[in-house]
Amino acid sequence: MARHHRDLMFCRQLPGIAVGSLCEKCDGKCIICDSLVQPEKPVHICDECNFGSHQGRCIVCNGKGVSDAHYCRECTRLEKDRDGCPKIVNIGSARASLFYERKKYGERKDT
């Protein structure tokens, strides 16, 4: 997901023992490269990303978690599974910035 959208950021803290979840829409995808082939290693997330209301939520879109998240074989071989917690922290900061920028200058979105 974050490979295609440059404004999405990963948490990247030290992962704990909790296994990340994916929703129905994101089910079967690798967290790093979005491939749908050869799930190999389960995704572990940090304790902060698995605390309170975030427990059991999708790592990518924060929806209701249905299945466990896995890294694909290629990301495991390239050791991208060791970069830290892969939970996406900010969703669409560029979109939010655009909203406030338009509000600042008084522009309206034409419908």
RODOFI-992436 format. One record per residue: z, y, x of N, C-alpha, C in turn; residue in three letters. Coordinates in nm, 3 decimals, padded with zeros to 5 digits, always signed. Example, Ala and Ser with C-alpha at 12.3 -4.5 7.8 and 13.67 -1.06 7.14 Angstrom:
! residues 2
<n_zz->+00.780&n_yy->-00.569&n_xx->+01.319&ca_zz->+00.780&ca_yy->-00.450&ca_xx->+01.230&c_zz->+00.780&c_yy->-00.330&c_xx->+01.320&aa->ALA>
<n_zz->+00.708&n_yy->-00.225&n_xx->+01.285&ca_zz->+00.714&ca_yy->-00.106&ca_xx->+01.367&c_zz->+00.787&c_yy->+00.003&c_xx->+01.290&aa->SER>
//
This chain:
! residues 111
<n_zz->+00.000&n_yy->-00.119&n_xx->+00.082&ca_zz->+00.000&ca_yy->+00.000&ca_xx->+00.000&c_zz->+00.000&c_yy->+00.125&c_xx->+00.087&aa->MET>
<n_zz->+00.090&n_yy->+00.131&n_xx->+00.183&ca_zz->+00.100&ca_yy->+00.249&ca_xx->+00.268&c_zz->-00.016&c_yy->+00.259&c_xx->+00.364&aa->ALA>
<n_zz->-00.089&n_yy->+00.152&n_xx->+00.380&ca_zz->-00.205&ca_yy->+00.155&ca_xx->+00.469&c_zz->-00.314&c_yy->+00.245&c_xx->+00.410&aa->ARG>
<n_zz->-00.325&n_yy->+00.249&n_xx->+00.278&ca_zz->-00.430&ca_yy->+00.325&ca_xx->+00.212&c_zz->-00.386&c_yy->+00.465&c_xx->+00.171&aa->HIS>
<n_zz->-00.257&n_yy->+00.488&n_xx->+00.161&ca_zz->-00.204&ca_yy->+00.619&ca_xx->+00.122&c_zz->-00.121&c_yy->+00.675&c_xx->+00.236&aa->HIS>
<n_zz->-00.166&n_yy->+00.783&n_xx->+00.294&ca_zz->-00.101&ca_yy->+00.838&ca_xx->+00.413&c_zz->+00.031&c_yy->+00.908&c_xx->+00.384&aa->ARG>
<n_zz->+00.057&n_yy->+00.947&n_xx->+00.257&ca_zz->+00.180&ca_yy->+01.020&ca_xx->+00.230&c_zz->+00.297&c_yy->+00.929&c_xx->+00.194&aa->ASP>
<n_zz->+00.276&n_yy->+00.797&n_xx->+00.190&ca_zz->+00.385&ca_yy->+00.704&ca_xx->+00.163&c_zz->+00.457&c_yy->+00.669&c_xx->+00.292&aa->LEU>
<n_zz->+00.589&n_yy->+00.666&n_xx->+00.287&ca_zz->+00.670&ca_yy->+00.641&ca_xx->+00.406&c_zz->+00.758&c_yy->+00.519&c_xx->+00.383&aa->MET>
<n_zz->+00.774&n_yy->+00.439&n_xx->+00.488&ca_zz->+00.864&ca_yy->+00.324&ca_xx->+00.484&c_zz->+01.005&c_yy->+00.367&c_xx->+00.521&aa->PHE>
<n_zz->+01.103&n_yy->+00.290&n_xx->+00.478&ca_zz->+01.244&ca_yy->+00.317&ca_xx->+00.511&c_zz->+01.269&c_yy->+00.295&c_xx->+00.660&aa->CYS>
<n_zz->+01.230&n_yy->+00.179&n_xx->+00.713&ca_zz->+01.236&ca_yy->+00.142&ca_xx->+00.855&c_zz->+01.377&c_yy->+00.133&c_xx->+00.914&aa->ARG>
<n_zz->+01.480&n_yy->+00.115&n_xx->+00.831&ca_zz->+01.614&ca_yy->+00.089&ca_xx->+00.884&c_zz->+01.627&c_yy->-00.058&c_xx->+00.918&aa->GLN>
<n_zz->+01.737&n_yy->-00.095&n_xx->+00.980&ca_zz->+01.761&ca_yy->-00.233&ca_xx->+01.018&c_zz->+01.774&c_yy->-00.319&c_xx->+00.892&aa->LEU>
<n_zz->+01.688&n_yy->-00.421&n_xx->+00.876&ca_zz->+01.695&ca_yy->-00.502&ca_xx->+00.755&c_zz->+01.819&c_yy->-00.590&c_xx->+00.750&aa->PRO>
<n_zz->+01.866&n_yy->-00.614&n_xx->+00.627&ca_zz->+01.983&ca_yy->-00.698&ca_xx->+00.607&c_zz->+01.942&c_yy->-00.838&c_xx->+00.565&aa->GLY>
<n_zz->+02.026&n_yy->-00.901&n_xx->+00.481&ca_zz->+01.999&ca_yy->-01.038&ca_xx->+00.439&c_zz->+01.930&c_yy->-01.044&c_xx->+00.303&aa->ILE>
<n_zz->+01.920&n_yy->-00.931&n_xx->+00.232&ca_zz->+01.859&ca_yy->-00.930&ca_xx->+00.100&c_zz->+01.707&c_yy->-00.946&c_xx->+00.110&aa->ALA>
<n_zz->+01.652&n_yy->-01.028&n_xx->+00.023&ca_zz->+01.508&ca_yy->-01.051&ca_xx->+00.020&c_zz->+01.447&c_yy->-00.956&c_xx->-00.083&aa->VAL>
<n_zz->+01.340&n_yy->-00.886&n_xx->-00.044&ca_zz->+01.275&ca_yy->-00.790&ca_xx->-00.132&c_zz->+01.200&c_yy->-00.857&c_xx->-00.246&aa->GLY>
<n_zz->+01.180&n_yy->-00.782&n_xx->-00.354&ca_zz->+01.111&ca_yy->-00.832&ca_xx->-00.473&c_zz->+00.983&c_yy->-00.754&c_xx->-00.497&aa->SER>
<n_zz->+00.893&n_yy->-00.815&n_xx->-00.573&ca_zz->+00.769&ca_yy->-00.750&ca_xx->-00.615&c_zz->+00.755&c_yy->-00.762&c_xx->-00.766&aa->LEU>
<n_zz->+00.690&n_yy->-00.664&n_xx->-00.830&ca_zz->+00.665&ca_yy->-00.668&ca_xx->-00.973&c_zz->+00.540&c_yy->-00.750&c_xx->-01.002&aa->CYS>
<n_zz->+00.503&n_yy->-00.761&n_xx->-01.129&ca_zz->+00.385&ca_yy->-00.840&ca_xx->-01.167&c_zz->+00.257&c_yy->-00.780&c_xx->-01.111&aa->GLU>
<n_zz->+00.250&n_yy->-00.649&n_xx->-01.105&ca_zz->+00.130&ca_yy->-00.581&ca_xx->-01.055&c_zz->+00.111&c_yy->-00.603&c_xx->-00.905&aa->LYS>
<n_zz->+00.219&n_yy->-00.604&n_xx->-00.830&ca_zz->+00.213&ca_yy->-00.616&ca_xx->-00.684&c_zz->+00.234&c_yy->-00.760&c_xx->-00.636&aa->CYS>
<n_zz->+00.251&n_yy->-00.854&n_xx->-00.727&ca_zz->+00.284&ca_yy->-00.993&ca_xx->-00.691&c_zz->+00.174&c_yy->-01.057&c_xx->-00.607&aa->ASP>
<n_zz->+00.214&n_yy->-01.121&n_xx->-00.497&ca_zz->+00.122&ca_yy->-01.194&ca_xx->-00.412&c_zz->+00.064&c_yy->-01.111&c_xx->-00.298&aa->GLY>
<n_zz->+00.088&n_yy->-00.983&n_xx->-00.295&ca_zz->+00.033&ca_yy->-00.897&ca_xx->-00.189&c_zz->+00.128&c_yy->-00.891&c_xx->-00.070&aa->LYS>
<n_zz->+00.069&n_yy->-00.874&n_xx->+00.046&ca_zz->+00.148&ca_yy->-00.845&ca_xx->+00.166&c_zz->+00.194&c_yy->-00.699&c_xx->+00.157&aa->CYS>
<n_zz->+00.315&n_yy->-00.672&n_xx->+00.197&ca_zz->+00.370&ca_yy->-00.537&ca_xx->+00.188&c_zz->+00.298&c_yy->-00.441&c_xx->+00.282&aa->ILE>
<n_zz->+00.259&n_yy->-00.486&n_xx->+00.398&ca_zz->+00.201&ca_yy->-00.398&ca_xx->+00.499&c_zz->+00.052&c_yy->-00.377&c_xx->+00.478&aa->ILE>
<n_zz->-00.025&n_yy->-00.484&n_xx->+00.460&ca_zz->-00.171&ca_yy->-00.470&ca_xx->+00.462&c_zz->-00.238&c_yy->-00.496&c_xx->+00.326&aa->CYS>
<n_zz->-00.165&n_yy->-00.526&n_xx->+00.223&ca_zz->-00.217&ca_yy->-00.549&ca_xx->+00.087&c_zz->-00.310&c_yy->-00.669&c_xx->+00.075&aa->ASP>
<n_zz->-00.306&n_yy->-00.763&n_xx->+00.169&ca_zz->-00.390&ca_yy->-00.881&ca_xx->+00.156&c_zz->-00.325&c_yy->-00.979&c_xx->+00.060&aa->SER>
<n_zz->-00.407&n_yy->-01.060&n_xx->-00.003&ca_zz->-00.359&ca_yy->-01.157&ca_xx->-00.102&c_zz->-00.361&c_yy->-01.300&c_xx->-00.049&aa->LEU>
<n_zz->-00.370&n_yy->-01.317&n_xx->+00.082&ca_zz->-00.385&ca_yy->-01.451&ca_xx->+00.138&c_zz->-00.269&c_yy->-01.488&c_xx->+00.229&aa->VAL>
<n_zz->-00.236&n_yy->-01.613&n_xx->+00.233&ca_zz->-00.144&ca_yy->-01.677&ca_xx->+00.327&c_zz->-00.008&c_yy->-01.608&c_xx->+00.341&aa->GLN>
<n_zz->+00.073&n_yy->-01.608&n_xx->+00.235&ca_zz->+00.209&ca_yy->-01.555&ca_xx->+00.253&c_zz->+00.289&c_yy->-01.647&c_xx->+00.344&aa->PRO>
<n_zz->+00.356&n_yy->-01.588&n_xx->+00.442&ca_zz->+00.422&ca_yy->-01.671&ca_xx->+00.542&c_zz->+00.572&c_yy->-01.648&c_xx->+00.553&aa->GLU>
<n_zz->+00.613&n_yy->-01.523&n_xx->+00.570&ca_zz->+00.754&ca_yy->-01.495&ca_xx->+00.599&c_zz->+00.811&c_yy->-01.404&c_xx->+00.490&aa->LYS>
<n_zz->+00.931&n_yy->-01.435&n_xx->+00.439&ca_zz->+00.989&ca_yy->-01.349&ca_xx->+00.335&c_zz->+01.029&c_yy->-01.212&c_xx->+00.391&aa->PRO>
<n_zz->+01.024&n_yy->-01.112&n_xx->+00.305&ca_zz->+01.056&ca_yy->-00.974&ca_xx->+00.344&c_zz->+01.204&c_yy->-00.949&c_xx->+00.324&aa->VAL>
<n_zz->+01.272&n_yy->-00.902&n_xx->+00.428&ca_zz->+01.413&ca_yy->-00.865&ca_xx->+00.419&c_zz->+01.422&c_yy->-00.713&c_xx->+00.418&aa->HIS>
<n_zz->+01.506&n_yy->-00.659&n_xx->+00.328&ca_zz->+01.523&ca_yy->-00.514&ca_xx->+00.318&c_zz->+01.666&c_yy->-00.477&c_xx->+00.355&aa->ILE>
<n_zz->+01.687&n_yy->-00.348&n_xx->+00.383&ca_zz->+01.819&ca_yy->-00.302&ca_xx->+00.427&c_zz->+01.916&c_yy->-00.298&c_xx->+00.308&aa->CYS>
<n_zz->+02.043&n_yy->-00.281&n_xx->+00.337&ca_zz->+02.146&ca_yy->-00.282&ca_xx->+00.233&c_zz->+02.137&c_yy->-00.158&c_xx->+00.144&aa->ASP>
<n_zz->+02.094&n_yy->-00.045&n_xx->+00.198&ca_zz->+02.081&ca_yy->+00.077&ca_xx->+00.118&c_zz->+01.970&c_yy->+00.065&c_xx->+00.014&aa->GLU>
<n_zz->+01.862&n_yy->-00.003&n_xx->+00.049&ca_zz->+01.750&ca_yy->-00.021&ca_xx->-00.044&c_zz->+01.778&c_yy->-00.127&c_xx->-00.148&aa->CYS>
<n_zz->+01.885&n_yy->-00.204&n_xx->-00.131&ca_zz->+01.920&ca_yy->-00.310&ca_xx->-00.225&c_zz->+02.053&c_yy->-00.281&c_xx->-00.293&aa->ASN>
<n_zz->+02.093&n_yy->-00.156&n_xx->-00.299&ca_zz->+02.224&ca_yy->-00.120&ca_xx->-00.351&c_zz->+02.212&c_yy->-00.060&c_xx->-00.491&aa->PHE>
<n_zz->+02.302&n_yy->-00.095&n_xx->-00.579&ca_zz->+02.311&ca_yy->-00.034&ca_xx->-00.712&c_zz->+02.191&c_yy->-00.061&c_xx->-00.800&aa->GLY>
<n_zz->+02.131&n_yy->+00.043&n_xx->-00.853&ca_zz->+02.020&ca_yy->+00.028&ca_xx->-00.947&c_zz->+01.891&c_yy->-00.016&c_xx->-00.878&aa->SER>
<n_zz->+01.885&n_yy->-00.008&n_xx->-00.745&ca_zz->+01.766&ca_yy->-00.050&ca_xx->-00.671&c_zz->+01.761&c_yy->-00.201&c_xx->-00.650&aa->HIS>
<n_zz->+01.869&n_yy->-00.271&n_xx->-00.683&ca_zz->+01.875&ca_yy->-00.416&ca_xx->-00.662&c_zz->+01.779&c_yy->-00.486&c_xx->-00.758&aa->GLN>
<n_zz->+01.693&n_yy->-00.571&n_xx->-00.701&ca_zz->+01.599&ca_yy->-00.647&ca_xx->-00.782&c_zz->+01.476&c_yy->-00.568&c_xx->-00.825&aa->GLY>
<n_zz->+01.452&n_yy->-00.451&n_xx->-00.767&ca_zz->+01.336&ca_yy->-00.369&ca_xx->-00.800&c_zz->+01.223&c_yy->-00.397&c_xx->-00.703&aa->ARG>
<n_zz->+01.102&n_yy->-00.359&n_xx->-00.745&ca_zz->+00.984&ca_yy->-00.379&ca_xx->-00.662&c_zz->+00.991&c_yy->-00.290&c_xx->-00.538&aa->CYS>
<n_zz->+00.953&n_yy->-00.343&n_xx->-00.424&ca_zz->+00.956&ca_yy->-00.269&ca_xx->-00.298&c_zz->+00.852&c_yy->-00.158&c_xx->-00.297&aa->ILE>
<n_zz->+00.737&n_yy->-00.182&n_xx->-00.359&ca_zz->+00.626&ca_yy->-00.088&ca_xx->-00.351&c_zz->+00.636&c_yy->+00.021&c_xx->-00.457&aa->VAL>
<n_zz->+00.649&n_yy->-00.018&n_xx->-00.585&ca_zz->+00.639&ca_yy->+00.081&ca_xx->-00.693&c_zz->+00.769&c_yy->+00.101&c_xx->-00.771&aa->CYS>
<n_zz->+00.876&n_yy->+00.035&n_xx->-00.732&ca_zz->+01.008&ca_yy->+00.049&ca_xx->-00.792&c_zz->+01.012&c_yy->-00.002&c_xx->-00.937&aa->ASN>
<n_zz->+00.921&n_yy->-00.093&n_xx->-00.973&ca_zz->+00.923&ca_yy->-00.155&ca_xx->-01.104&c_zz->+01.020&c_yy->-00.272&c_xx->-01.107&aa->GLY>
<n_zz->+01.022&n_yy->-00.345&n_xx->-01.218&ca_zz->+01.112&ca_yy->-00.459&ca_xx->-01.231&c_zz->+01.061&c_yy->-00.574&c_xx->-01.144&aa->LYS>
<n_zz->+01.146&n_yy->-00.625&n_xx->-01.058&ca_zz->+01.108&ca_yy->-00.731&ca_xx->-00.966&c_zz->+01.095&c_yy->-00.866&c_xx->-01.034&aa->GLY>
<n_zz->+00.987&n_yy->-00.938&n_xx->-01.003&ca_zz->+00.960&ca_yy->-01.068&ca_xx->-01.064&c_zz->+00.964&c_yy->-01.179&c_xx->-00.960&aa->VAL>
<n_zz->+00.903&n_yy->-01.157&n_xx->-00.844&ca_zz->+00.896&ca_yy->-01.261&ca_xx->-00.741&c_zz->+00.936&c_yy->-01.205&c_xx->-00.605&aa->SER>
<n_zz->+00.959&n_yy->-01.294&n_xx->-00.511&ca_zz->+00.996&ca_yy->-01.252&ca_xx->-00.375&c_zz->+00.874&c_yy->-01.198&c_xx->-00.301&aa->ASP>
<n_zz->+00.899&n_yy->-01.104&n_xx->-00.213&ca_zz->+00.793&ca_yy->-01.044&ca_xx->-00.131&c_zz->+00.779&c_yy->-01.122&c_xx->-00.001&aa->ALA>
<n_zz->+00.654&n_yy->-01.132&n_xx->+00.047&ca_zz->+00.625&ca_yy->-01.203&ca_xx->+00.171&c_zz->+00.529&c_yy->-01.123&c_xx->+00.258&aa->HIS>
<n_zz->+00.542&n_yy->-01.142&n_xx->+00.390&ca_zz->+00.442&ca_yy->-01.090&ca_xx->+00.484&c_zz->+00.331&c_yy->-01.193&c_xx->+00.495&aa->TYR>
<n_zz->+00.209&n_yy->-01.149&n_xx->+00.522&ca_zz->+00.099&ca_yy->-01.243&ca_xx->+00.542&c_zz->+00.105&c_yy->-01.296&c_xx->+00.686&aa->CYS>
<n_zz->+00.023&n_yy->-01.394&n_xx->+00.715&ca_zz->+00.022&ca_yy->-01.458&ca_xx->+00.847&c_zz->-00.022&c_yy->-01.360&c_xx->+00.956&aa->ARG>
<n_zz->-00.120&n_yy->-01.276&n_xx->+00.924&ca_zz->-00.171&ca_yy->-01.181&ca_xx->+01.024&c_zz->-00.065&c_yy->-01.078&c_xx->+01.063&aa->GLU>
<n_zz->+00.008&n_yy->-01.024&n_xx->+00.964&ca_zz->+00.114&ca_yy->-00.927&ca_xx->+00.995&c_zz->+00.229&c_yy->-00.991&c_xx->+01.070&aa->CYS>
<n_zz->+00.254&n_yy->-01.118&n_xx->+01.045&ca_zz->+00.357&ca_yy->-01.190&ca_xx->+01.119&c_zz->+00.315&c_yy->-01.212&c_xx->+01.263&aa->THR>
<n_zz->+00.189&n_yy->-01.245&n_xx->+01.285&ca_zz->+00.141&ca_yy->-01.264&ca_xx->+01.422&c_zz->+00.138&c_yy->-01.134&c_xx->+01.501&aa->ARG>
<n_zz->+00.109&n_yy->-01.023&n_xx->+01.433&ca_zz->+00.108&ca_yy->-00.893&ca_xx->+01.500&c_zz->+00.248&c_yy->-00.832&c_xx->+01.508&aa->LEU>
<n_zz->+00.348&n_yy->-00.905&n_xx->+01.461&ca_zz->+00.489&ca_yy->-00.866&ca_xx->+01.463&c_zz->+00.517&c_yy->-00.738&c_xx->+01.387&aa->GLU>
<n_zz->+00.442&n_yy->-00.714&n_xx->+01.281&ca_zz->+00.469&ca_yy->-00.600&ca_xx->+01.194&c_zz->+00.587&c_yy->-00.627&c_xx->+01.102&aa->LYS>
<n_zz->+00.632&n_yy->-00.751&n_xx->+01.097&ca_zz->+00.749&ca_yy->-00.786&ca_xx->+01.018&c_zz->+00.879&c_yy->-00.746&c_xx->+01.087&aa->ASP>
<n_zz->+00.871&n_yy->-00.702&n_xx->+01.211&ca_zz->+00.990&ca_yy->-00.663&ca_xx->+01.288&c_zz->+01.007&c_yy->-00.512&c_xx->+01.301&aa->ARG>
<n_zz->+00.931&n_yy->-00.436&n_xx->+01.223&ca_zz->+00.937&ca_yy->-00.289&ca_xx->+01.233&c_zz->+01.052&c_yy->-00.228&c_xx->+01.155&aa->ASP>
<n_zz->+01.123&n_yy->-00.305&n_xx->+01.075&ca_zz->+01.234&ca_yy->-00.253&ca_xx->+00.997&c_zz->+01.210&c_yy->-00.274&c_xx->+00.848&aa->GLY>
<n_zz->+01.293&n_yy->-00.210&n_xx->+00.768&ca_zz->+01.286&ca_yy->-00.225&ca_xx->+00.622&c_zz->+01.154&c_yy->-00.168&c_xx->+00.569&aa->CYS>
<n_zz->+01.075&n_yy->-00.249&n_xx->+00.496&ca_zz->+00.944&ca_yy->-00.202&ca_xx->+00.450&c_zz->+00.944&c_yy->-00.134&c_xx->+00.313&aa->PRO>
<n_zz->+01.060&n_yy->-00.103&n_xx->+00.257&ca_zz->+01.062&ca_yy->-00.039&ca_xx->+00.124&c_zz->+01.005&c_yy->+00.101&c_xx->+00.133&aa->LYS>
<n_zz->+00.919&n_yy->+00.134&n_xx->+00.037&ca_zz->+00.858&ca_yy->+00.267&ca_xx->+00.035&c_zz->+00.957&c_yy->+00.365&c_xx->-00.025&aa->ILE>
<n_zz->+00.988&n_yy->+00.471&n_xx->+00.051&ca_zz->+01.093&ca_yy->+00.565&ca_xx->+00.013&c_zz->+01.041&c_yy->+00.676&c_xx->-00.077&aa->VAL>
<n_zz->+00.934&n_yy->+00.742&n_xx->-00.039&ca_zz->+00.881&ca_yy->+00.853&ca_xx->-00.119&c_zz->+00.747&c_yy->+00.815&c_xx->-00.179&aa->ASN>
<n_zz->+00.734&n_yy->+00.832&n_xx->-00.308&ca_zz->+00.608&ca_yy->+00.800&ca_xx->-00.374&c_zz->+00.542&c_yy->+00.930&c_xx->-00.416&aa->ILE>
<n_zz->+00.429&n_yy->+00.958&n_xx->-00.356&ca_zz->+00.348&ca_yy->+01.072&ca_xx->-00.398&c_zz->+00.405&c_yy->+01.208&c_xx->-00.364&aa->GLY>
<n_zz->+00.451&n_yy->+01.229&n_xx->-00.243&ca_zz->+00.504&ca_yy->+01.360&ca_xx->-00.207&c_zz->+00.393&c_yy->+01.464&c_xx->-00.205&aa->SER>
<n_zz->+00.270&n_yy->+01.422&n_xx->-00.173&ca_zz->+00.158&ca_yy->+01.516&ca_xx->-00.174&c_zz->+00.130&c_yy->+01.562&c_xx->-00.317&aa->ALA>
<n_zz->+00.145&n_yy->+01.471&n_xx->-00.412&ca_zz->+00.123&ca_yy->+01.507&ca_xx->-00.552&c_zz->+00.230&c_yy->+01.604&c_xx->-00.602&aa->ARG>
<n_zz->+00.354&n_yy->+01.582&n_xx->-00.562&ca_zz->+00.463&ca_yy->+01.672&ca_xx->-00.599&c_zz->+00.445&c_yy->+01.808&c_xx->-00.534&aa->ALA>
<n_zz->+00.401&n_yy->+01.811&n_xx->-00.409&ca_zz->+00.377&ca_yy->+01.938&ca_xx->-00.340&c_zz->+00.266&c_yy->+02.017&c_xx->-00.408&aa->SER>
<n_zz->+00.163&n_yy->+01.947&n_xx->-00.453&ca_zz->+00.053&ca_yy->+02.012&ca_xx->-00.523&c_zz->+00.102&c_yy->+02.076&c_xx->-00.653&aa->LEU>
<n_zz->+00.191&n_yy->+02.008&n_xx->-00.726&ca_zz->+00.245&ca_yy->+02.062&ca_xx->-00.850&c_zz->+00.319&c_yy->+02.192&c_xx->-00.825&aa->PHE>
<n_zz->+00.408&n_yy->+02.194&n_xx->-00.724&ca_zz->+00.484&ca_yy->+02.315&ca_xx->-00.696&c_zz->+00.397&c_yy->+02.425&c_xx->-00.637&aa->TYR>
<n_zz->+00.294&n_yy->+02.388&n_xx->-00.564&ca_zz->+00.202&ca_yy->+02.488&ca_xx->-00.510&c_zz->+00.125&c_yy->+02.556&c_xx->-00.623&aa->GLU>
<n_zz->+00.082&n_yy->+02.479&n_xx->-00.720&ca_zz->+00.013&ca_yy->+02.537&ca_xx->-00.836&c_zz->+00.107&c_yy->+02.624&c_xx->-00.918&aa->ARG>
<n_zz->+00.230&n_yy->+02.580&n_xx->-00.932&ca_zz->+00.329&ca_yy->+02.657&ca_xx->-01.008&c_zz->+00.359&c_yy->+02.789&c_xx->-00.938&aa->LYS>
<n_zz->+00.360&n_yy->+02.787&n_xx->-00.806&ca_zz->+00.390&ca_yy->+02.906&ca_xx->-00.728&c_zz->+00.285&c_yy->+03.015&c_xx->-00.748&aa->LYS>
<n_zz->+00.158&n_yy->+02.975&n_xx->-00.751&ca_zz->+00.050&ca_yy->+03.071&ca_xx->-00.764&c_zz->+00.004&c_yy->+03.091&c_xx->-00.908&aa->TYR>
<n_zz->+00.069&n_yy->+03.024&n_xx->-01.002&ca_zz->+00.038&ca_yy->+03.045&ca_xx->-01.144&c_zz->-00.091&c_yy->+02.982&c_xx->-01.190&aa->GLY>
<n_zz->-00.143&n_yy->+02.884&n_xx->-01.119&ca_zz->-00.266&ca_yy->+02.818&ca_xx->-01.159&c_zz->-00.234&c_yy->+02.715&c_xx->-01.267&aa->GLU>
<n_zz->-00.332&n_yy->+02.695&n_xx->-01.354&ca_zz->-00.317&ca_yy->+02.592&ca_xx->-01.457&c_zz->-00.420&c_yy->+02.484&c_xx->-01.436&aa->ARG>
<n_zz->-00.381&n_yy->+02.368&n_xx->-01.475&ca_zz->-00.473&ca_yy->+02.256&ca_xx->-01.469&c_zz->-00.560&c_yy->+02.257&c_xx->-01.593&aa->LYS>
<n_zz->-00.692&n_yy->+02.266&n_xx->-01.574&ca_zz->-00.781&ca_yy->+02.270&ca_xx->-01.689&c_zz->-00.795&c_yy->+02.130&c_xx->-01.748&aa->ASP>
<n_zz->-00.782&n_yy->+02.122&n_xx->-01.880&ca_zz->-00.796&ca_yy->+01.991&ca_xx->-01.946&c_zz->-00.922&c_yy->+01.980&c_xx->-02.022&aa->THR>
//
